[in-house]
């Protein structure tokens, strides 16, 4: 049967879809899997930058679809992992340049040679989203513990069900244990209660994420990062392993907690 | 569960904005999911009451008909107290007066 096609989507923009796609691609490649990541955000490409591959782009997804190059020519090999490839989005075109059928055909050509095809969906619920989910065997919905992001995730879940792609699995990104403890943020249990779908990842807020995309080295390459660890755990779950969820509140001992109490509950 | 324990021990506030967020979302999503405009929902409630009033004397002030979620399914829940049985004649009379006074009797929320 070949590759599993996994689409990463969210509805709302800015919740961490591209970061998640990049990190899952790298984490799976580190496990020895053969992986292609596809940027389906035609016109607003970003996955290449987050992965540090922007200088190597010659052809893109639209060039493949319109027959200007072979699929292989648009696949950029990762500098560190020879079995990890990126197919970039076109930057100067819009979503109508690609159809759901194009996406299904492209994925089908790749299935036999790879273990995972990970598609980074654009924000929104229009054409770009429909393109991204068309070939999906599994859909991951990224959200943050905030009302607007959760509401949009719910809408996406509804649309996935309507398209027989549902219900999908949840990745809760940018979780702040300190705020949950103070009652000022919804916990992973709160969010899964509301959305009533399975959760496959809980990613803590991590100040290392921005520097890692600044330099084009996704955070999961950093062994000590907790967000990186969370992404590695998701990758293992995607491969069928049972991995327990990390404890969210491993931030310091008793004395530090006391200190934080006196400083008004601010952490880090 | 630990949240409750911490609250009992006074370690965290009784109700932070996290709880508010959850409650607001639950309300918003019920309506998002069924995608039924408020006036249709109101009309449905009125019609349900009308049918039930044929058989029993409904205490309209205490009626509560609302939407709820169970997993990802939507439910209509109704609490409709009544004080006795309506005979067929009584029911007919009630229907007639209801249709005369019409609208204002229908929009209790």
Interface residues (C-beta under 8 A of the other chain):
Chain A: X145 X146 X147 X150 X151 X154 X155 X157 X158 X161 X167 X179 X180 X181 X182 X183 X184 X185 X186 X187 X190 X193 X194 X196 X197
Chain B: X3 X12 X13 X15 X16 X17 X18 X19 X21 X22 X24 X25 X26 X28 X29 X32 X33 X69 X71 X72
